[in-house]
Amino acid sequence: MKVTVLSLVASLTSFLIAGPVVAGSKQSNPVSVSQSGRVATGALGAGRNSTDGVQYIGCGVTAGASGAWTAFCFAQPPVGAGAFCVSTVPGIVQTVLSMSGDSNIYFNWDATQTCVSVYVENMSFWEPKR
């Protein structure tokens, strides 16, 4: 009984956090950058599929001869200034490594262009690249 109650509580918690599941839901998140808020967001598919020929967004990881890993993120909205940041924080590097080709990402940075946080979503409803 204890395992069943714990399973029910875990399932209910997941539902409340994630919200209801909507079959066939499709969403787009065009690239946007707020210089004043030091935040950028967008879906890789939306950036790639845009008809403006300007916007893009993404993150990557590089390793130097020392073996140290560095994550970097960049974004260019259809209008306005772009953004980039870098980080050697292991959690941020691991988050960037979790990206897929159709992820939705959000990142923010400080005054030195250091990534403060990176958020990655790999959800079926985000627009895939065509």
DRENMILUM-537379 format. One record per residue (C-alpha): residue number from 1; x, y, z. Coordinates in steps of 0.2 Angstrom, whole numbers. Layout:
DRENMILUM-537379
  seq   east  north     up
  NUM      X      Y      Z
...
END
This chain:
DRENMILUM-537379
  seq   east  north     up
    1      0      0      0
    2     14     12      4
    3     22     10    -13
    4      5     13    -22
    5      2     29    -12
    6     20     35    -16
    7     17     31    -34
    8      1     40    -34
    9      8     55    -26
   10     23     55    -38
   11     11     54    -53
   12      0     68    -47
   13     15     79    -43
   14     22     76    -61
   15      5     80    -68
   16      3     96    -58
   17     21    102    -62
   18     20     98    -81
   19      1    102    -83
   20    -11     92    -94
   21     -5     82   -109
   22    -12     88   -125
   23    -10     76   -140
   24     -4     84   -156
   25      0    101   -148
   26     12    111   -158
   27     21    127   -152
   28     33    138   -160
   29     45    150   -150
   30     54    162   -161
   31     71    169   -156
   32     70    183   -144
   33     83    193   -135
   34     81    205   -120
   35     98    215   -118
   36     91    224   -103
   37     85    208    -95
   38    100    198   -101
   39     90    184   -107
   40     88    175   -124
   41     75    161   -128
   42     69    152   -144
   43     66    135   -151
   44     80    128   -163
   45     67    123   -175
   46     58    140   -175
   47     75    149   -178
   48     80    137   -192
   49     62    138   -201
   50     60    157   -200
   51     57    165   -216
   52     67    181   -211
   53     84    173   -214
   54     91    182   -199
   55     87    173   -183
   56     96    159   -175
   57     99    151   -158
   58    110    138   -151
   59    122    131   -138
   60    138    120   -140
   61    152    113   -130
   62    171    114   -133
   63    186    106   -125
   64    203    113   -124
   65    220    104   -123
   66    219    105   -104
   67    203     95   -105
   68    192    109    -98
   69    175    110   -106
   70    167    126   -110
   71    149    129   -114
   72    143    143   -125
   73    126    149   -131
   74    121    162   -144
   75    105    170   -151
   76    101    182   -165
   77     83    188   -165
   78     75    194   -182
   79     78    212   -176
   80     90    220   -164
   81    106    215   -156
   82    111    197   -153
   83    118    189   -137
   84    131    176   -132
   85    138    169   -116
   86    151    156   -110
   87    153    145    -95
   88    164    132    -88
   89    152    127    -74
   90    149    108    -75
   91    130    109    -72
   92    129    122    -87
   93    140    111    -98
   94    129     96    -94
   95    113    105    -98
   96    120    111   -115
   97    125     93   -118
   98    107     87   -115
   99    101     98   -130
  100     93     89   -145
  101     92     96   -163
  102     74    102   -159
  103     76    109   -142
  104     69    125   -135
  105     82    134   -125
  106     83    149   -113
  107     99    157   -106
  108    104    172    -97
  109    121    180    -94
  110    129    193    -83
  111    139    209    -87
  112    155    198    -92
  113    145    188   -104
  114    146    173    -92
  115    131    161    -93
  116    121    162    -77
  117    109    149    -82
  118    104    138    -96
  119     87    129    -98
  120     84    116   -111
  121     67    108   -115
  122     66     93   -126
  123     47     92   -129
  124     37     84   -143
  125     27    100   -145
  126     41    111   -150
  127     43    115   -169
  128     55    103   -177
  129     68    109   -190
  130     61    106   -208
END
